[in-house]
């Protein structure tokens, strides 16, 4: 039996870069191109745990608490495990993480984790729900010639998103995800308030690319009916499409096509080599739209989420039984 122990990540900073190297090496080449060759400094400052097996670091988990949400949400920001990690050591690590997040209503795990990683077994064993997703990519503009007299697109860089407009955008996002697979899975799509808080995080992120993020507005009603919001990955010269949604009342008119087409124009303007985004496998209309534009599938992904039903008593760090 292996001897296992846990330490807080800030107490063993040298272990994290080693595990980050293992993490990056475990990714397919298409994803390695999007990941920094060395561990970003901001990850080192996060709350986290490291598991040692026979005094060797074999797994690490770093997380953050999203305080802007109407509910308390813990999101895992980094996870890595060594191929030699035992199932029991991963259980020990993850249970300690759950114990330290027992006061939070929702726990979200969505990372580039190899399918053979033991964490997948542990997540399902601990009652997490899962959703299958696809990582898609485009490297050439996908232009659409659709035009509407009553709808115009405005760059986020030229649109002052005051609180009332952000609240309206949150309502549109909530309506767009109502009765969808993603809307049932992700907690932050379920109410206008949570949608507003999520959008506030997206547009106020230091990585938000306002120049290549677009709002679709109805000229007749002078209101926002959809949006395409992007983040920049500067090192990889990549634009990540964080969100694209349309007011259900305006679906079927090609507004989504026009928004997506506008985002892809960034690929013809220099500085951006790739556009990447994820979409649920169950979202067949979105997949059909992107495939019609020539999007390529880079990899399959899995996201996990858990709503905490009852508190878990924090366990001390130490040696497993």
Secondary structure, 3 states (H helix, E strand, C coil): CCCEEEEEHHHCHHHHHHHHHHHHHCCCHHHHCCCCCCCCHHHHCCEEEEEEECCEEEEEEEEEEECCCCCCEEEEEEEEECCCCCHHHHHHHHHHHHHCCCCCCEEEECCCCCCCCCHHHHHHHCCCEEEEEEEEEECCCCCCCCCCCCEEEEEHHHCCCCHHHHHHHHHHHHHHHCCCHHHHHCHHHCCHHHHHHHHHHHHHCCCECCCCCEEEEECCCCEEEEEEEEEEEHHHCEEEEEEEEECHHHCCCCHHHHHHHHHHHHHHCCCCCEEEEEEECCCHHHHHHHHHCCCEEEEEEEEEEEECCCCCCCCCCCCCC
